[in-house]
Structures are given as structure tokens and as C-alpha cells.
Amino acid sequence: MDGQGGGSTGLGGAVQRLLGPSRSAQTRTAPMAAPPPTAEVAPMPSIAPSPVPPLTAMDEAVERDRFRDVPLNGVVRVTDQPVSTFSADVDTASMGVVRRFIRDGDRPPSDAIRAEELVNYFDYAYPRPSTAADPFAPSVSVMPSPWGAGRDLMVIGIRGWSPERTEPPPANIVLLADVSGSMHGPDRLGLVKRSMALLVDQLDGDDYISLVTYAGADRVVLEPTPADDKETICGALGTLTSGGGTAGSKGIATAYGLAEENFRKGAVNRIILATDGDFNLGVIDDGRLEDYVARKRETGIYLSILGVGRGNYNDKTMQQLAQAGNGMAAYLDSLAEGRRVLVEKLTAQLQPIADDVKFQVEFNPAKVAEYRLVGYETRALREEDFANDAVDAGEIGDGHAVTAIYEIAAPGSAGLRLPERRYGDDGSAAPAGGRDAEIAFLRLRWKDPGATASRLMERAVTEADRAPMAQQSDDARFAVAVAGFAQILQDNPAVGDYGFGDVAELASGALGDDPHGHRARFVELVRTAMTLN
């Protein structure tokens, strides 16, 4: 790979031809004409989201997007369940889906909102450890909740160790493209082809690219090819057209077979599946396909998913497959998002630093009477799963940051939401002590890449971690704003009358270092959401 994502100073000729003419080229050839839509894809440091056609009336009539129906986390009494355990999550698909709906003038369905994916979409400058001996340096902040009087928020953030390498590890990547009839359109297969071209431009001769497609049948379009042969790879991408049914399970099996045949020890071996998820032929039972992918991850080949389209988008299946495949799920609503995922975040995608990352928080009942985890509903684990190395959890790559937010209430506070018990709570509380008394105890567990045994890190959360909202870092305040936005979209009663205007005000004052403009565009998105019915 050409170093960190975005290391290329210009797009190669083959890549540029697949993307279309640049803004400058179009200006030279047609100085008086308005630039066509493809002008959005010129190689620039940051790209404004390219427009995607809105749904037509017919599209809306047959819309059948599928999202996973999971109840939101409720308030938990500490004396009933003092320990909360969940898997790390670096998926970001929910953010792209939300943006697509809002841009089309619609409020996204509540099932489409996974709060942790919106929060973890953004970069956070949490402390980064300097050695692999301690690959994480957890950051914890406790502050008043902006939407719950008498309640606090506990924001936990981690960012992994960044390996000091002059060159990233080589990559063996199988691009698996859905070319079925449902993928027709510039916001589907067209967007996939252009986004994959951006990925190809970041790779070099040490990396190998294969291309598999599936519709009514699967086909190996390109055998493993050195990534510096961009003419051949982009030429293969350029031939892709859509049509036919969707034998997704066949395509996945073929992609794994190709990845296994060309497995490279010491390299990153990964399948990147681009689809709307509308599997309608072959073995389509979600559970069977998920089990198959879970077995294959044990071979060291991981699966990441790029979702596209609206109207028949199967978010439910894609999220489950990405989790089973130890990869990540992203949703491409524009070429700008393709650049973010496959250029800006390329190193994080292809350079894992920790597998099976798990969080566990134990609350001190003398300091916390109730808690509620914001998001991570699909990542919940049992308490005993934390130390069980056979239980799968999320992967974290170089540069990934993971944030978790708990809403907590102290005993006797005005923010308590559960009724008091007549005979009190049956449980012993740890001594409260003085200023540094523990509010909670944080445990992290993970495996080094390729390892079978996990490692453990622990940290107490104390009163020293508490500060007013105004004294919190930009990162903590921005994460809270995004979490508030997600909960409003979910119609979560926990946020009361906290509104989009409150979110925009908090987020706009916490933009911090925003080199790609993602935070600023979030504020614009919130203000657009204010105009929706």
C-alpha cells in the first residue's frame, strides 16, 4: 500500500478514466457549459458529497429496506446488574443511511439508527499509546447530561496503538461486486465502481487485487493481479454491468475460495463485498450464511461490506455478515463517502491492531444507582463472555477510535428514573471514600492479531474524571452531541425535549481539529434534519 490513506498525490490514468474527467479537464473542453455531475469526483483533498438521485414515486411504492429490529437499551438498576459488557464496534453504515434519508427529505426509520455507529463515524484525538505493550490508553470523562436533569454522562474513548512501519503490510484483497439487476444505477453499481477505483489507486505492487461478481451466477472477472497494474484492474471494473438475480451466497463462497487459494501469510487477507444486500437466490437464510462467514474468519480472511442503494437495501443482513466476518460495514451514499472509507480510512481497514475487543464496566452502587448504555444494542455480551476467548467481538484497526457513552444517576439524585424499592436494595456498596472514590471500574480485553489468548487492561473511573460540560474536550462534547442526535432520530424518550437545535449548538462549539470537514458537515446535516416533518 502507498502508506497512510490519501498518500497518492494524483489519480493514475486508468483510475481517472474510470472516475470520469476531472473538473479542470472539463473546464478546458467546455468552458461555457455547467460541469456535469461527474465533476464532483476530481482528485481534491476533500470532496463534497456527490448528489444521488432521490427516490421516485414508484421507488417509494415498492420500498422495502430491511433493518434489524432491536429494542433500545433501557435504564438498569446497578444493584440488579452492576456489570455491563459489550463488543467494540467500528461500523459506520448507519451514518451513511441517515445522511441519505435526510438528504432525500425523509426522516430515517428508527430501526436504521445505531447510535454507536453515528458516534464512531468521527475521528477523536484520544491519547494514543506509544508501544504495543499497552496498545490502548482509555480516556474517560464524566459530565452533566445535556438532556437529563440530575443525570451524568460517562464518555469512554479508546484509540489504538499505531505501529511504526515504513511500509504497511501487503494486502490480498478480493473485491466482490453484486452486479444483479437491483444494482442498476449511478448510486449503486456506478458508485461501487468509482469507489473501488479510488481504493486501487492507493495500492501498489506488493498488494494483489482480485475481482469476483455475482448476479444469477458468480464469475471470477479478475484473477489476483498486482495492484500497480491499474490499467488491467480498472479495465476489469469498467466492464461491470448489472442484470439478473442475486445469488449472493454463491458469490461469497467463490470469493472466499479465491482468497484461500491465494492466501498470503503475513499479509492482510480481506474480502470487500459491495452490495445492496438483496440476496434472492441460493442459500439466503441469514443464519446459515452468517455461520459460514463466521467459520471462514478462522482462516484469517476477514469480510468487510460496502452497502449502497435505497428501496431494497438489506442493512440487517449486511451488518450481521460484517460482524461475523470480523470486518466493518459502511454505507456509501456518495463518492465522498467512498473516499472516506477507502482512502482516508484505508490503513484502519487493512491494518488490524486488535481482535475481539471487549468492554466491561462495573458500577459502584455507592456512587451510581442507575445506568443506561447509549447504543451497542447489537453488540451486547453476557458478563461471562468477557473472559471467554471463544466469544467473538469487534476488530480495531490502526487509527480507529471507539467511543461508548453511559448515562448514569447517583443514589438519591433527582435524575433517577426507576421507582425506589420499599425495602431498599439488596446488595453491598463499595466504600465511597473521598474525592477519588471510584464511580466505576473499566476493563478492556483484546487479542493481538493472530493470537488465541486475550490480554486485559483495567482502569478505575473516579471523581477526578468529572468536570462541567464547558471544561470537557471538543472530542467529548462532540461525541455527546452526536449521541443526542441519534437518540432524537430514534424517538428515544430518554432525551425528553432535547432537540436538533440543542445538538447543533453543542456540536458547532466542539468542531475542534476537523481537517476533512466531517464535523462541520454533521452540523449542516442536523440543521437540515430540523426542516423535516
ROFI-509431 format. One record per atom (N, C-alpha, C): x, y, z. Coordinates in steps of 0.2 Angstrom, whole numbers, plus 5000, padded with zeros to 4 digits. Example, Ala and Ser with C-alpha at 12.3 -4.5 7.8 and 13.67 -1.06 7.14 Angstrom:
2
506649725039 506249785039 506649845039 506449895035 506849955036 506450005039 
This chain:
533
500449945000 500050005000 500450065000 500250114997 500550184997 500450225004 500750185009 500750225016 500050235018 499950285022 499350305025 498850325019 498150315021 497650335015 497750405013 497650415007 497750485004 498450505002 498950445002 499650465001 499750484993 499250464989 499350474982 499250554981 499650584977 499650654975 499150664969 499050614965 498550624960 498350554957 497750554954 497550484952 497850464945 498050404945 498350374939 497850374933 498150374927 497750374921 497150334921 497250264922 496750214922 496150234927 496350254933 495850264938 495450334936 495850384934 495450444932 494950434926 495150384921 494650374916 494050334919 494150294924 493550264927 493150314930 493450354934 493150404938 492750454933 493050474927 492750524923 493250584923 493150624918 493550684918 493550734924 494150754926 494250804931 493850874930 493750914935 493450974934 493851014930 494551014930 494951064926 494951034919 494950974918 494850954911 494250974907 493650964911 493050984909 493051054907 493351094911 493351174910 493751184904 494251154902 494651164896 494251144890 493851094890 493551064884 492851104883 492551124889 491851154888 491851214893 492151274892 492251324896 491551354898 491051354893 490451394894 489951344897 490051284898 489551234900 489551224907 489051214910 489051194918 489351124918 489751114923 490051054924 489550994926 489650934922 489150884924 489250854931 488850804933 488950784940 489550754941 489950724936 490550684937 491050734939 490950794939 491450844941 491650844948 491150814952 491250804959 491850764961 492050724956 492550674958 493250684957 493350754955 494050774954 494550764960 495150744959 495550724965 495750784969 495350794974 495550854978 495550834985 495850874990 495950854997 495350835000 494750864999 494150845001 493650854996 493050804996 492550814991 491950824994 491550874992 490850874994 490450814992 489950794996 489550734994 489250744987 489350694983 489050704976 488350684976 487950714972 487250704973 487050634970 486550604974 486250544972 485550554970 485250524965 484550534963 484150524969 483650564970 483150544975 482650494973 482250464977 481850414976 481250434971 481050404966 480450424963 479850394966 479250414964 478650394967 478550314967 478750284961 478750214960 479250184965 479850214966 480350184971 480050184978 479650234980 479450244986 478850194987 478450174982 477950124982 478150054984 478750044981 479049974982 479649974987 479750024991 480250024995 480249975001 480749935001 480749885006 481449875010 481749925012 482349925016 482249885022 482749845024 482649805029 483149825034 482949835040 483449855046 483249805052 483749795056 483749755061 483349785067 482749755069 482349775074 482549755081 482949795085 483249785091 483049835096 482749815102 482449865107 483049905109 482949965111 483450015113 483649995120 484250005122 484449995129 484050035134 483850005139 483450045145 483850055151 483550085156 483950105162 483950045166 484550035169 484749975173 484849995180 484649955185 484749975192 485449935193 485849975196 486549945197 486549885202 486149885207 486049835212 485849765209 485449775203 485249715199 485749695195 486049735191 486549715186 487149765186 487649765191 488149815191 488649805186 488649755181 489149755176 488849755169 489149795165 488949805158 489449785153 489349735149 489849715144 489649715137 490049735133 489949745125 490549735121 490449725115 490949725110 491149785107 491749805105 491949865101 491549865095 491449925092 491049925085 491349985082 491649975076 491950025071 491550035065 490949995065 490550005059 490250075058 490150105052 489850175051 489350175047 489050115045 488550115040 487950155041 487750155048 487150195050 487150265048 487750295049 487850365047 487750385040 487950345035 487850355028 487050345027 486750295030 486050285029 485650345031 485850375037 485450435040 485550495035 486150505033 486350555028 485950555022 485850495019 485550485013 484750495014 484450475019 483750485020 483650565021 484050595025 483950665027 484050705020 484550695016 484650725010 484050715005 483750665006 483150645001 482550685004 482550715010 482050745013 481550705017 481850645019 481450605024 481850595030 481450585035 481750565042 481850485042 482450465044 482650395043 482250355048 482050295047 481650255051 482150245058 481750235063 482150225070 482550165070 482350115066 482750055066 483450055062 483450115058 484050125054 484650155059 484450185065 484950225069 485250175074 485950175073 486350135078 486750195081 486650215087 486950275090 487750265090 487950205091 488650205092 489050215085 488650195079 488950205073 488950275071 488550315073 488550385072 489150415075 489150395082 489750425086 490350405083 490450345082 491150315080 491250335072 490850365069 490950385062 491550435062 491650475067 492050535068 492750515071 493250555069 493950545072 493950585079 494250555084 494350585090 495150575092 495350635095 496050635097 496250605104 495950545105 496050515112 496850505112 497050495118 497850485119 497950415116 498550415112 498750355109 499350335112 499450275114 500050245117 500550235112 501150235115 501750245111 502050175109 501850125113 502150055112 501550005112 501749945109 501249895108 501149855115 501649865120 501549835126 500849855129 500649915129 500049935131 499649975125 499349935121 499049965114 498550015115 498250015121 497650065122 497850115128 497550175128 497650215133 496950245134 496450215138 495750235139 495750305141 495250345138 495150415141 494350415143 494250445149 493650445152 493450515155 492850535153 492650595155 491950595158 491850625164 491150625167 490850695167 490250705165 490050775164 489250775165 488950835166 488250835167 487950815160 487350775160 486950765154 486650825151 486650845145 486350895142 485550885141 485350825142 484650805141 484350775147 484650765152 484350735158 484550765164 484150805167 484250845173 484450795179 484950815182 485150765188 485450705186 485650695180 486050645177 486650665174 487150615174 487850625171 487950585165 488450605161 488650555156 489350535157 489550475156 490250445157 490450425150 490950465147 491150455140 491850425140 491850365137 492450315137 492650315130 493350335129 493650335122 494250295122 494350265117 495050225116 495250245109 495850245108 496250245101 496850205101 496850155097 497450105097 498150135096 498550095098 499250105096 499350105088 499850145086 499950155079 500650125078 500650065074 501350035073 501750085069 502450085071 502850125067 503150075061 502950085056 503150045050 503250095044 503850085041 503950125035 503550105029 503250045029 502850025024 502249985027 501649995026 501149945029 501149875026 500849825029 500949765027 500549755020 500849705016 500549695010 499749675010 499449675005 498749665005 498549615000 498149565002 497749524997 497049534997 496749574992 496049594993 495649564987 495149534989 494649514984 494049564984 493949594978 493349644978 492749594975 492249594979 491649554977 491049604976 490949614970 490449654967 489749624966 489249644968 488549624967 488349664960 488249624955 488049654948 487349634946 486949624951 486249594949 485849654947 485249644945 484849694942 484649754947 484649734953 484449784958 485049834959 485649824957 486249864957 486249914952 485749914947 485749964942 485750034944 486150084942 486050154943 486650184946 486750254945 487350284947 487550284954 486950274959 487050274966 487250204968 487250154964 487350084966 488050054962 487950024957 488549994954 489050044951 488750104949 489150154946 489550184952 489250194958 489650224964 490150174966 489950104966 490450054968 491050054964 490950054957 491550054953 492050114954 491750174955 492150234956 492450234962 492150204968 492450204974 493050154974 492950094971 493450044971 494050064967 493950114962 494450144958 494950184963 494550214968 494950254972 495350214977 495150154979 495550104983 496150084979 496050064972 496550034968 497150084968 496950154968 497450204967 497950204973 497650184979 498050184985 498550124986 498450074982 498850014982 499450014978 499949974979 500549964975 500649894973 501249884970 501449814968 501549764973 501549784979 501649724985 500949704986 500449734984 499749714985 499449684979 498949634980 498649604975 497849614975 497549624969 496849634969 496549574965 495949554967 495549504963 494849534962 494549514957 493849544956 493349484955 492849474959 492349424958 491649464958 491249444953 490549464953 490049414954 489449434956 488849384956 488249424954 487849384951 487149404949 486749344949 486449314943 486149254943 486649194944 487349214943 487849164944 488449204946 488949174949 489549204951 490149204945 490549244945 491149244940 491749274943 492349244941 492949274943 493149324937 493049384938 493249434932 493949444932 494349444937 495049464938 495349414943 495849374940 496249334945 496749384949 497049364954 497549404958 498049444953 498049504954 498449554950 498749604954 499449614953 499749664956 499449734956 499349764961 498949824961 499249884958 499949874956 500249934952 500049924944 499649864942 499449864936 498749894935 498649954936 498049984937 497649984931 497949984925 497649984918 497149924918 497449864920 497149804920 496549794925 496649824931 496149814936 495649864935 495749924933 495249974931 494849954925 495249924920 494849904915 494349844916 494549804921 494049754923 493449784927 493549834931 493049864934 492549904929 492849934924 492549964919 492049924915 492149854915 491749814911 491049794915 491049804921 490449784925 489849814923 489349774922 488649794921 488149754925 487549784926 487149754931 486549714927 486249664930 485749624927 485649554930 485049534931 484949464933 484749464941 484749404943 484549394950 485149404955 485149384961 485649394966 485849334970 486249294967 486549234971 487149254975 486949294980 487449324985 487949274988 487549214991 487949164994 488449134990 488249124983 488749094979 489349134978 489249204977 489749244976 490249254982 489949254988 490349254994 490849184994 490549134993 490949064993 491449074988 491349094982 491849104977 492449144979 492249204982 492749254984 493149224990 492849184994 493249155000 493749104997 493449064992 493949014989 494549044985 494449104982 494949134978 495449164984 495149194989 495649224994 496049164997 495749104999 496149055002 496649024997 496449024991 496948994986 497549044985 497449104986 498049154986 498249184993 498049144998 498249175005 498949195005 499049245008 499749275009 499949285017 500349235019 500549245026 500849305028 500649345033 500949405035 500649465031 500249445027 499849505023 499149515026 498849565024 498149575026 497649545020 497349485022 496949455018 496149465019 495849505014 495249535016 494749525009 494149515010 493649525005 493249585007 493149625001 492749685002 492149674997 491549665000 490949654997 490549714996 490349734990 489949794989 489249774986 488749794989 488049764988 487549804991 486949794988 486349824992 486049774997 486349714997 486149665001 485549625000 485249634993 484649604991 484749534989 484949484993 485049414991 484449384990 484349354984 483649324982 483749254979 484349234978 484449164975 484949134979 484949064979 485449024983 485249014990 485849004994 485748995001 485649065004 485049085006 484949155008 484749165015 484649105019 484549105026 485049145029 484849205033 485349245036 485849205041 485549165045 485949125050 486449075047 486249045041 486748995038 487249035035 487149085032 487649125028 488149165034 487849185039 488249215045 488649165048 488449105049 488849045051 489449035047 489249035040 489849015035 490349065036 490149135036 490649185036 491049185043 490749165048 491049165055 491549105055 491449055051 491948995051 492549015047 492349055042 492949075037 493349125040 493149165045 493649215048 494149175052 494049115054 494549075057 495149065053 495049065046 495649055042 496049115041 495849175044 496249235044 496049285038 495449265035 495149305030 494549345032 494649405032 494049445035 493649475030 493049495032 492549515027 492249585029 492349635025 492049705026 491549715020 491049755022 490449765017 490349845016 490249855010 490049925007 489349915005 488949955008 488249955006 488050015002 487550004997 487350054993 486650044992 486350104989 485650104987 485150114992 484550124990 483950134994 483350104991 482850074995 482250054992 482249974993 482849944992 482849874994 483449854998 483749905001 484349905005 484249855011 484649805011 484649755017 485149765022 485049815026 485549835031 485649775036 485049745038 485149695043 485649635041 485549605035 486049555033 486749585033 486849645030 487549665029 487849675036 487549705041 487849715047 487949645051 487549595050 487649535053 488249505050 488349505043 488949475040 489549505041 489549575042 490149605044 490449595051 489949585055 490149565062 490449495062 490049455059 490349385058 491049375055 491149425050 491749415046 492349455049 492249485055 492749525058 492949585054 492549615050 492649665046 492249725049 492149775044 491749835046 491149845040 490649875042 490149885037 490049965037 490149985030 490050055029 489450065023 489150125023 488650135018 488950195014 488950185007 489150235003 488550275000 488450335002 487950375000 488150424994 488850424993 489150474989 489850454987 490150474982 490850464981 491350494987 491050544990 491450574995 491550525001 490950485002 491050435007 491450375005 491450364999 491950314996 492650334997 492750394996 493450414998 493650415005 493150435009 493250425017 493450355019 493050315016 493150245019 493750205016 493850215009 494350185005 495050225004 495050285006 495650325006 495850345013 495450395016 495650415022 495650365027 495250315027 495250255032 495550195030 495950195024 496150135021 496650095026 497050135030 497550105034 497150065040 496650095042 496250065048 495950005045 495750005039 495349945036 495849885035 496449905033 496949845031 497449835036 497449865042 498049865047 497749855054 497449795055 497149775062 497749775067 497549805073 498049805078 497749765084 497049755084 496749715090 496149675087 496149615089 495549575088 495149565094 494449545093 494049535099 494049585105 493949645103 494049695108 493349705112 493449695118 492849695123 492849745128 492349775130 492249825135 491849795141 492049815147 491649795153 491749845158 491149875160 491149925165 490749895172 491049905177 490749885184 490649945188 489949965189 489750025193 489750015200 490050065204 490050065211 489350085214 488950045217 488250065219 488250115224 488750135227 488850185232 488850255228 489050255222 489050315218 488650315212 488350255210 487950255204 487350215205 486750235205 486150195206 485850165200 485950205194 485650185188 486150195182 486150165177 486450175171 486150155165 486350185159 486050165153 486550175147 486750125144 487250125138 486850155132 487150205129 486950235123 487150195117 486750155114 486950115108 487250055110 487550015105 487849955106 487349895107 486749905105 486249855107 486349795103 486649795097 486849735093 487449705095 487849735100 488549715102 488549695109 487949685112 487949665119 488249595120 488549595126 488849525128 488649515135 488649445137 488549425144 489149445148 489049445154 489649465159 490149405158 489949345158 490449295157 490749285150 490549325145 490849325139 491449365139 491549405143 492149455143 492749415144 492849365148 493449325149 493449265145 492949255141 492949195137 493249205130 493849185129 494149205122 493849165116 493349125117 493049095112 492449135109 492349185113 491749235111 492049285106 491749295100 492049345096 491749415098 492249465096 492049535097 492349575091 492349635091 492549685086 493249685085 493449705079 494149715077 494249795077 494849815079 495049885079 495749895074 495749935070 496249945065 496650005067 497250015064 497650075066 497250135064 497250185069 496850245068 496150245070 495850185071 495150185074 495150205081 494650245082 494450265089 493750245090 493650215096 493050195098 492750235105 492150255104 491850295110 491250255112 491150255119 490550225122 490350285127 489650285128 489350335132 488850305137 488950315143 488450295148 488050355151 487450345152 487050395156 486950365163 487150405168 487150375175 486850425179 486550395185 486250435190 486450415197 486650465201 486850445208 486250425213 486450385218 485850375223 485550435225 484950435226 484550495229 484550555224 484850555218 484850615214 484150625211 484050685208 483350705205 483250665198 483850645196 483850615189 483650535189 483450505195 483350435195 482650425191 482650375187 482050355183 481750295185 482050255189 481750195191 481450205198 480850175200 480550195206 480950165212 480950195218 481350175223 480950105226 481350065229 481150005232 480950015239 480349985241 480049995248 480549975253 480949915252 481349895257 482149905255 482249945251 482949965249 483249915244 483849925243 484149875238 484549825241 484549765239 484849705242 485549705238 486049735241 486749725239 487249775243 487849755243 488349795246 488649845242 488749905245 489149955241 489849965243 490249975238 490949985240 491050055244 491450065248 491550125252 491650185247 491250235249 491350295244 491950325245 492250335251 492950365251 492850435250 493450475248 493450545247 493350565240 493750615238 493650645231 493850595226 494250545227 494550505222 494150435223 493550435226 493150375226 492950345219 492950285218 492850255212 492050265210 491950285204 491250285201 491150225198 491650195194 491550135191 492250105189 492350045187 492950015185 492849985178 493350015174 493349995167 493849945165 493649895162 494049835159 494049835152 494649825149 494649815141 495049745140 494749705136 495049645134 495149635126 495649615124 495849605117 496349555115 496349535109 496849495107 497349525102 497949515102 498449545097 498249505091 498349535085 498249505079 498549435078 498149385077 498449315076 498449275082 498349305088 498449275095 497849245096 497849195101 497249155103 497049175110 497549195114 497449215121 497349295121 496849315125 496749385126 497149425131 497249485131 497549525136 497049575139 497249595145 496749635149 497149705152 496649755151 496849815154 496349845158 496549875164 496049905169 496149975171 495650005172 495650075174 495050095179 495250125184 494650155188 494450225186 493750235186 493450295185 493250335191 493550385192 493550425199 493250495198 493150525204 492950595204 493450645200 494050625200 494550665196 494350665189 493950625186 493750625179 493150665178 492850695183 492250735182 492450805181 492050845177 492150915175 491550935172 491351005173 490751035169 490851025162 490251025158 490251015151 490751065148 490751135150 491151185147 491851165147 492051125152 492851115153 493051045149 492551015146 492650955143 493050965136 493350915134 493750925127 493250935122 493450955116 493050965110 492850895108 493250845109 493050775107 492450745111 492550755118 491950735122 491350765121 491350835120 490750875119 490450855112 490850845107 490650825100 490250755100 490650715103 490350645104 489650645107 489550685113 488950695116 488450725111 488650775107 488150805103 487850745098 488350705095 488150655090 487650605093 487850585099 487450535103 486750565104 486650635106 486050665106 485650665100 485950675094 485650675088 485350605086 485750555087 485550485086 484950475090 484950485096 484350475101 483750515099 483850575096 483250615094 482950575088 483350555083 483150515077 482750455079 482950425085 482650365087 482050375091 481850435092 481250455096 481350415103 481950425105 482150395112 481850435117 481350415121 481150455127 481650485132 482250445132 482750465137 482950535136 482950565130 483150635129 482650685130 482050665131 481550715133 481450765127 481450835129 481350885124 482050915121 482550875122 483150895119 483050895111 483250945108 483150945101 483750955096 483550955090 484050965085 484451035086 484151085088 484451145089 484951145094 484851105100 485251095105 485851055103 485751005098 486350965096 486751015091 486451055087 486851095083 487251145087 487051175092 487351225096 487951185099 487851125102 488351095106 488951075101 488751045095 489251025090 489651075087 489251135085 489651185082 490151215087 490051215093 490551235098 491151185099 491151135096 491551075098 491851045091 491951085086 492251065080 492951045080 493351085084 494051065085 494451055079 494951015079 495351005073 494850955068 494650985062 494250955058 494550955051 495050925049 495450935043 495050915037 494550865037 494150845032 493450875031 493350915037 492650945037 492050905039 492250845041 491650795043 491250825048 491550855053 491150885059 490750945057 491050985053 490651045050 490051025046 490150965042 489550945038 489050905042 489250885048 488750855053 488350905055 488550965057 488151025059 487651045054 487851045048 487451055042 486851005042 487050945043 486550885042 486050895048 486250915054 485750925059 485350985058 485551035055 485151095053 484651075047 484851035043 484451005038 483850965041 484050925046 483550875049 483050925053 483250985055 482751025058 482151045054 482251045047 481751065042 481251005041 481450945043 481050885041 480450885045 479850855042 479250845046 479350785051 
